[in-house]
Amino acid sequence: AQSVTQLDSQVPVFEEAPVELRCNYSSSVSVYLFWYVQYPNQGLQLLLKYLSGSTLVKGINGFEAEFNKSQTSFHLRKPSVHISDTAEYFCAVSRSSNTGKLIFGQGTTLQVKP
Amino acid sequence: DSGVTQTPKHLITATGQRVTLRCSPRSGDLSVYWYQQSLDQGLQFLIQYYNGEERAKGNILERFSAQQFPDLHSELNLSSLELGDSALYFCASSAQGEGFTDTQYFGPGTRLTVL
């Protein structure tokens, strides 16, 4: 069975500071990794995904994530956050199968303060 | 705007009742997914349809059922509702339905409240 653990439920940070949202996964097979963002009262939007190749993945809105196979991690980073980045962030995995089933972590609330 | 539409936006009903949630995928997308988001369970995959056929099943209760119609819209039917079914139900769509190549586009969700 595979699972996703987001290590922090809430991350408060000041505007223009760097941030890292942590995600660890467990799986006995190859996985594909995703970060989604959910703004208040909205659906989820894909930030970035890792399928293969370079372990550093760049996404939208200045976010990037690094896939670390030995540590089974896929942490999300941004060098300088804005108030508008305040949202819930979800890490998700998908197995290498012919389905699109996503397993989500519990989510991390990023609170950007002025 | 993701291009995925869900109706209704809000639904309030009583225990024991039956409701139907509707989802229209993005134009051209063949695959539809249903997810449930609740405070205690988080975001959970329920079921996936691809071009009218069930492709994958998750933690979907027997009281729940879904289908995808020839025009590719999908409906999620929830029956014998319980208080614990109160949640946000998301629909997502993707072009083909393979997790490692497709991007899933999420609708705004239907908030179900069971009283």
Interface residues (C-beta under 8 A of the other chain):
Chain A: Y32 Y36 N41 Q42 G43 L44 Q45 L46 K49 L51 F90 S94 R95 S96 S97 N98 T99 G100 K101 L102 I103 F104 G105 Q106 G107
Chain B: S2 V4 S31 Y33 Y35 G42 L43 Q44 F45 Q48 R55 A56 G58 F90 A92 S94 G97 E98 G99 F100 T101 D102 T103 Q104 Y105 F106 G107 P108 G109
